[in-house]
Amino acid sequence: MNQKELGELRRRLRPDKCAIKCIYGCYVNGNKEIVSYLDESLGRMSEEEADKYLSLLKKTMSGTLGRNLVDVVFSTEQVMDSDEYRLLSALRESELKSGEIREEFYRKVIDSLDMGDANYVILLAYDAYDVPTRTRNDEPGDSDTVYRYILCGVCPVKDGKMELGYFPGENEFHSCVPGQIVAQPELGFLFPAFDDRAANIYNVLFYTKSAGDVHQDFLDGVFRAEPPMSADEQKEAFESALTSALADSCRLEVVQALHEQLREKIEAHRENKDPDAPSVTAGEVEDILLRQGVSEEEASAFRVQCQERFGENAVLNPENLIDSKRFQVKAGEVTVSVDPASSYLVETRVIDGVKYLLIPSGNAVEVNGLPVSVGGEAPEE
């Protein structure tokens, strides 16, 4: 899926747009016990309440593709004959109307998911979308297909915080604590994925609030699919391949150039408003390293290590490999952070046998906002 397809589905999740008739779910306590069930007609809710439920489900289609939103792929064997795929298909085909099928799904989620001692709510909704065709001017036309899908969100339930509330009967303000509050989902999924504006029965779009935690317990228990690497794991594997293959050639100026060129790729992607996630291959990174004077042997070793960690023909998201909004250099007890666009200002020098980081000070130097002089000069007004 790409951002354009995500936006198309997200815009549907309004009471006046979607075909969702009911919201189903269950409330689970810290002992993995179902406390209560949810079976609410969207049409009978107030508009405010319906918006709250749909906003929680919409959140499971938010974030960055490749970071918060990752593809979980079923094998052909699973689609043809597996318990996990049969259950998801049964939920979809029954339009969530079967209490027995929903109960089986709830138990599978509860048994596989580790939320510590936290209480949480499992939310489920079914929607049928008459997908309009697109004209040459990208205007919507008549529908020629119906995309039928389910949305699931797992939302922690937290105690309300002490607040000051107004009591009309007493005409006074007093401290009060709201009841338990359903928080934004920690994880969720869309099944099947909406690829090329149609159902892709081989894929699930999985959502995780934290890009560093893909909830492998949930993926194993519910999908039994190979878990994708989290964004943090991808960054760690990429950095490990660099340091291992380049050794002493992993110099500051090499990393600066690599960071800058990946950052430029990310920025260009945003400016072009490409709906697909930005991408880079190990071969492209190898070329960058060669242009920075890294030997062919070391650059080739990096590409091989990337293939071992990510797969033979892996296409990587540069947003998962670098922090495009920060360039930080740490030396001993000193940490220097600069605007990534100005990272070239940081240099390394060896003076009298001592290694130094050098940064041109320019004309204005401040310490915690206080103008200071450098080299005996008076601070500028």
C-alpha positions as CSV (number, residue, x, y, z in Angstrom):
1,M,0.0,0.0,0.0
2,N,1.1,3.6,-0.5
3,Q,0.2,6.9,1.2
4,K,-2.4,7.7,-1.4
5,E,-4.3,4.5,-0.9
6,L,-4.1,4.9,2.9
7,G,-5.5,8.4,2.6
8,E,-8.4,7.2,0.5
9,L,-9.4,4.6,3.2
10,R,-8.8,7.0,6.1
11,R,-11.1,9.6,4.5
12,R,-13.9,7.0,4.6
13,L,-13.8,6.5,8.4
14,R,-16.5,9.1,9.2
15,P,-20.0,8.2,10.2
16,D,-21.5,9.8,7.0
17,K,-18.9,8.1,4.6
18,C,-18.3,4.5,5.7
19,A,-20.6,1.5,5.5
20,I,-19.6,0.3,9.0
21,K,-22.8,-0.8,10.8
22,C,-21.4,-2.1,14.1
23,I,-18.4,-1.8,16.3
24,Y,-17.5,-5.1,18.0
25,G,-14.9,-5.8,20.7
26,C,-14.1,-6.9,24.2
27,Y,-12.6,-5.4,27.3
28,V,-9.7,-7.5,28.7
29,N,-8.2,-7.1,32.2
30,G,-4.6,-7.6,33.3
31,N,-5.3,-11.3,34.1
32,K,-6.2,-11.9,30.4
33,E,-9.9,-12.3,31.4
34,I,-12.7,-10.8,29.2
35,V,-14.6,-8.5,31.5
36,S,-17.3,-7.4,29.0
37,Y,-18.2,-7.4,25.3
38,L,-18.9,-4.6,22.9
39,D,-21.6,-4.9,20.2
40,E,-22.7,-1.4,19.3
41,S,-24.7,-0.1,16.3
42,L,-22.9,2.9,14.8
43,G,-26.2,4.3,13.6
44,R,-27.6,4.4,17.2
45,M,-24.6,6.2,18.6
46,S,-24.4,9.9,19.0
47,E,-22.2,11.5,16.3
48,E,-19.6,12.4,18.9
49,E,-19.4,8.8,20.1
50,A,-19.3,7.3,16.6
51,D,-16.4,9.7,15.8
52,K,-14.5,8.5,18.8
53,Y,-14.7,4.9,17.8
54,L,-13.8,5.6,14.2
55,S,-10.9,7.8,15.2
56,L,-9.4,5.0,17.2
57,L,-9.7,2.6,14.2
58,K,-8.4,5.3,11.8
59,K,-5.3,5.5,14.0
60,T,-4.4,2.0,12.9
61,M,-3.8,3.4,9.4
62,S,-1.6,6.3,10.5
63,G,2.1,6.8,10.7
64,T,4.9,6.2,8.3
65,L,4.9,3.3,5.9
66,G,7.8,1.0,6.7
67,R,8.0,2.3,10.3
68,N,4.6,2.3,12.0
69,L,2.9,0.5,9.1
70,V,4.5,-2.7,7.8
71,D,3.4,-5.4,5.4
72,V,2.8,-8.8,6.8
73,V,2.9,-11.3,3.9
74,F,1.2,-14.7,3.9
75,S,2.7,-17.6,2.0
76,T,0.7,-19.3,-0.7
77,E,0.5,-22.4,1.5
78,Q,-1.1,-20.3,4.3
79,V,-3.7,-18.7,2.0
80,M,-4.6,-22.2,0.7
81,D,-4.8,-24.0,4.0
82,S,-4.0,-22.6,7.4
83,D,-5.9,-22.0,10.6
84,E,-4.7,-18.4,11.0
85,Y,-5.8,-17.5,7.5
86,R,-9.1,-19.3,7.8
87,L,-10.0,-17.3,10.9
88,L,-9.2,-14.0,9.3
89,S,-11.2,-14.9,6.2
90,A,-14.1,-16.1,8.3
91,L,-14.2,-12.8,10.2
92,R,-14.3,-11.0,6.9
93,E,-16.8,-13.3,5.1
94,S,-19.2,-13.2,8.1
95,E,-18.9,-9.4,8.2
96,L,-18.1,-10.0,12.0
97,K,-21.7,-11.0,12.6
98,S,-20.7,-14.4,14.1
99,G,-20.2,-14.2,17.8
100,E,-18.5,-17.6,17.8
101,I,-15.9,-16.5,15.2
102,R,-15.3,-13.3,17.1
103,E,-14.8,-15.2,20.3
104,E,-12.2,-17.4,18.7
105,F,-10.3,-14.4,17.4
106,Y,-10.4,-12.6,20.8
107,R,-9.0,-15.7,22.5
108,K,-6.2,-16.0,20.0
109,V,-5.3,-12.3,20.5
110,I,-5.4,-12.5,24.3
111,D,-3.4,-15.7,24.4
112,S,-0.6,-14.3,22.1
113,L,-0.4,-10.7,23.2
114,D,1.7,-9.6,26.2
115,M,0.5,-6.2,27.5
116,G,1.9,-6.7,31.0
117,D,-0.7,-6.0,33.7
118,A,-2.5,-3.4,31.5
119,N,-6.2,-3.5,30.7
120,Y,-7.1,-3.1,27.1
121,V,-9.9,-3.1,24.5
122,I,-9.9,-5.1,21.3
123,L,-11.9,-3.2,18.6
124,L,-13.2,-4.7,15.4
125,A,-15.1,-3.2,12.5
126,Y,-16.1,-4.4,9.0
127,D,-16.6,-2.1,6.0
128,A,-17.5,-2.5,2.3
129,Y,-16.1,0.2,0.0
130,D,-17.5,0.6,-3.5
131,V,-14.2,1.7,-5.0
132,P,-14.8,4.3,-7.7
133,T,-12.8,4.2,-10.9
134,R,-10.5,7.2,-11.6
135,T,-10.8,9.3,-14.8
136,R,-8.0,10.9,-16.7
137,N,-8.3,14.0,-14.5
138,D,-8.1,11.8,-11.4
139,E,-11.8,12.5,-10.7
140,P,-13.9,9.7,-9.1
141,G,-16.1,7.7,-11.6
142,D,-18.5,4.8,-11.2
143,S,-17.6,1.9,-9.0
144,D,-16.5,-1.4,-10.6
145,T,-15.3,-3.3,-7.5
146,V,-16.2,-3.6,-3.8
147,Y,-13.3,-3.8,-1.3
148,R,-14.4,-5.6,1.8
149,Y,-12.1,-5.4,4.8
150,I,-11.8,-5.6,8.6
151,L,-10.0,-3.3,10.9
152,C,-8.7,-4.2,14.3
153,G,-7.2,-2.1,17.0
154,V,-5.8,-3.0,20.5
155,C,-6.2,0.0,22.8
156,P,-4.9,0.3,26.4
157,V,-7.4,1.4,29.0
158,K,-5.9,3.8,31.5
159,D,-7.1,5.4,34.7
160,G,-8.1,9.1,34.3
161,K,-6.0,11.8,35.9
162,M,-7.1,14.0,38.8
163,E,-8.7,17.1,37.3
164,L,-10.7,20.1,38.5
165,G,-14.4,19.8,37.6
166,Y,-17.4,22.0,38.0
167,F,-20.4,20.7,40.0
168,P,-23.5,22.7,38.9
169,G,-25.6,21.6,41.9
170,E,-23.0,23.0,44.4
171,N,-22.0,25.9,42.1
172,E,-18.4,25.0,42.9
173,F,-15.2,23.4,41.5
174,H,-13.9,20.2,43.1
175,S,-11.2,17.7,42.3
176,C,-12.6,14.7,40.4
177,V,-11.2,11.7,38.6
178,P,-12.7,10.6,35.2
179,G,-13.3,7.0,34.8
180,Q,-11.1,4.7,32.8
181,I,-10.1,6.1,29.4
182,V,-9.5,4.2,26.2
183,A,-6.1,5.4,24.9
184,Q,-4.9,5.4,21.3
185,P,-4.2,1.9,19.9
186,E,-0.8,0.3,20.6
187,L,-1.2,-2.0,17.6
188,G,-3.8,-3.1,15.0
189,F,-4.2,-4.2,11.4
190,L,-6.1,-3.9,8.1
191,F,-7.1,-7.1,6.4
192,P,-6.7,-7.6,3.5
193,A,-4.4,-4.9,2.3
194,F,-5.7,-2.3,-0.2
195,D,-3.0,-2.5,-3.0
196,D,-3.6,-0.9,-6.4
197,R,-7.1,0.1,-4.9
198,A,-8.1,-3.5,-4.6
199,A,-7.9,-6.3,-2.1
200,N,-4.6,-8.1,-1.8
201,I,-5.5,-11.3,0.1
202,Y,-1.8,-12.2,0.6
203,N,-1.1,-9.1,2.7
204,V,-2.0,-7.6,6.0
205,L,-1.2,-4.0,6.8
206,F,0.1,-4.1,10.4
207,Y,0.2,-1.0,12.6
208,T,2.4,-0.5,15.6
209,K,2.5,2.7,17.7
210,S,6.2,2.2,18.4
211,A,8.4,1.8,15.4
212,G,10.9,0.0,17.5
213,D,8.4,-2.8,18.6
214,V,6.6,-4.8,16.0
215,H,4.9,-7.0,18.7
216,Q,6.3,-10.2,17.5
217,D,4.2,-12.2,20.0
218,F,1.0,-10.9,18.3
219,L,2.4,-11.5,14.8
220,D,3.4,-15.1,15.8
221,G,0.2,-15.9,17.5
222,V,-2.3,-14.3,15.1
223,F,-0.7,-14.4,11.7
224,R,2.1,-17.0,12.1
225,A,4.0,-15.0,9.5
226,E,7.7,-14.1,9.4
227,P,7.9,-10.9,11.4
228,P,9.3,-7.9,9.6
229,M,12.3,-6.1,11.1
230,S,11.3,-3.1,13.1
231,A,12.7,0.3,12.1
232,D,15.1,0.3,15.0
233,E,16.3,-3.2,14.0
234,Q,16.9,-2.1,10.5
235,K,18.9,0.9,11.6
236,E,21.0,-1.2,13.9
237,A,21.6,-3.8,11.2
238,F,22.6,-1.1,8.7
239,E,25.1,0.5,11.1
240,S,26.5,-2.9,12.1
241,A,27.2,-3.7,8.4
242,L,28.9,-0.4,7.9
243,T,31.2,-0.6,10.9
244,S,32.0,-4.3,10.4
245,A,32.8,-4.0,6.7
246,L,34.6,-0.6,6.7
247,A,36.5,-0.8,9.9
248,D,39.0,2.1,9.9
249,S,37.5,3.4,6.7
250,C,34.3,4.3,8.5
251,R,35.5,7.9,8.8
252,L,33.5,11.0,9.8
253,E,33.6,12.4,6.3
254,V,32.3,9.1,4.8
255,V,29.4,8.9,7.2
256,Q,28.7,12.6,6.6
257,A,28.4,12.1,2.9
258,L,26.3,9.0,3.3
259,H,24.0,10.7,5.7
260,E,23.7,13.7,3.4
261,Q,22.9,11.8,0.3
262,L,20.3,9.6,2.0
263,R,18.8,12.7,3.6
264,E,18.6,14.4,0.1
265,K,16.8,11.2,-1.2
266,I,14.3,11.5,1.6
267,E,13.7,15.2,1.0
268,A,13.4,14.8,-2.8
269,H,10.8,12.0,-2.2
270,R,8.8,14.4,0.0
271,E,9.0,17.3,-2.5
272,N,7.8,15.0,-5.3
273,K,4.9,13.8,-3.1
274,D,5.5,10.3,-4.1
275,P,2.8,8.1,-2.5
276,D,5.2,5.1,-2.2
277,A,7.8,5.0,0.6
278,P,11.3,6.2,-0.3
279,S,13.8,3.4,-1.2
280,V,17.5,2.7,-1.5
281,T,19.3,-0.6,-2.3
282,A,22.6,-1.9,-0.9
283,G,24.1,-1.4,-4.3
284,E,23.3,2.3,-4.3
285,V,24.9,2.7,-0.9
286,E,27.9,0.8,-2.1
287,D,28.3,3.3,-5.0
288,I,28.1,6.2,-2.4
289,L,30.9,4.6,-0.4
290,L,33.1,4.1,-3.5
291,R,32.7,7.8,-4.4
292,Q,34.0,8.7,-0.9
293,G,37.2,6.8,-1.4
294,V,36.2,3.5,0.3
295,S,38.1,0.6,-1.3
296,E,36.2,-1.7,-3.6
297,E,36.9,-4.6,-1.3
298,E,35.4,-2.8,1.7
299,A,32.4,-1.5,-0.2
300,S,31.7,-4.9,-1.6
301,A,31.9,-6.4,1.8
302,F,29.3,-3.9,3.0
303,R,26.9,-4.9,0.2
304,V,27.4,-8.6,1.1
305,Q,26.7,-8.0,4.8
306,C,23.6,-6.0,3.9
307,Q,22.4,-8.9,1.8
308,E,22.9,-11.3,4.7
309,R,21.0,-9.1,7.1
310,F,18.2,-7.8,4.8
311,G,17.9,-10.4,2.0
312,E,19.4,-10.8,-1.5
313,N,17.5,-8.1,-3.3
314,A,16.2,-6.1,-0.3
315,V,14.9,-2.6,-1.0
316,L,15.4,-0.4,2.2
317,N,13.6,2.7,3.4
318,P,16.3,5.4,4.0
319,E,14.1,6.8,6.7
320,N,14.7,3.7,8.8
321,L,18.5,3.9,8.2
322,I,19.3,7.4,9.4
323,D,17.7,10.2,11.5
324,S,17.2,12.7,8.7
325,K,16.3,15.5,11.2
326,R,19.4,15.2,13.4
327,F,23.2,14.8,13.0
328,Q,24.9,14.1,16.3
329,V,28.6,13.5,17.0
330,K,29.7,12.2,20.4
331,A,33.3,12.3,21.5
332,G,33.9,11.2,25.1
333,E,31.7,13.3,27.4
334,V,30.9,15.8,24.7
335,T,28.0,15.5,22.3
336,V,27.6,17.9,19.4
337,S,24.3,18.2,17.5
338,V,24.0,20.2,14.3
339,D,21.4,20.8,11.6
340,P,21.8,17.8,9.2
341,A,22.0,20.3,6.3
342,S,25.1,21.8,8.0
343,S,26.8,18.5,9.0
344,Y,29.7,19.3,6.6
345,L,30.8,22.0,9.0
346,V,32.0,19.3,11.5
347,E,35.6,18.2,10.8
348,T,38.2,16.0,12.5
349,R,41.8,17.0,13.0
350,V,44.9,15.6,14.7
351,I,46.8,18.4,16.3
352,D,50.1,17.5,18.2
353,G,49.0,13.9,18.3
354,V,45.6,14.7,19.8
355,K,42.3,14.1,17.9
356,Y,39.9,17.0,17.8
357,L,36.4,17.8,16.5
358,L,36.4,21.2,14.8
359,I,33.4,23.4,14.1
360,P,33.6,26.9,12.7
361,S,32.1,29.2,15.2
362,G,31.0,32.0,12.8
363,N,30.3,35.4,14.1
364,A,27.7,34.7,16.7
365,V,28.3,32.2,19.6
366,E,25.8,31.7,22.4
367,V,25.8,29.6,25.6
368,N,22.3,28.7,26.6
369,G,21.1,31.8,24.7
370,L,23.8,34.1,26.2
371,P,26.0,35.8,23.6
372,V,29.7,35.1,24.4
373,S,33.0,36.2,22.8
374,V,35.5,33.9,21.2
375,G,39.2,34.4,21.2
376,G,39.0,37.6,23.1
377,E,36.4,39.3,20.8
378,A,33.5,41.2,22.2
379,P,30.1,39.5,21.7
380,E,27.9,41.1,19.0
381,E,24.9,43.1,20.0
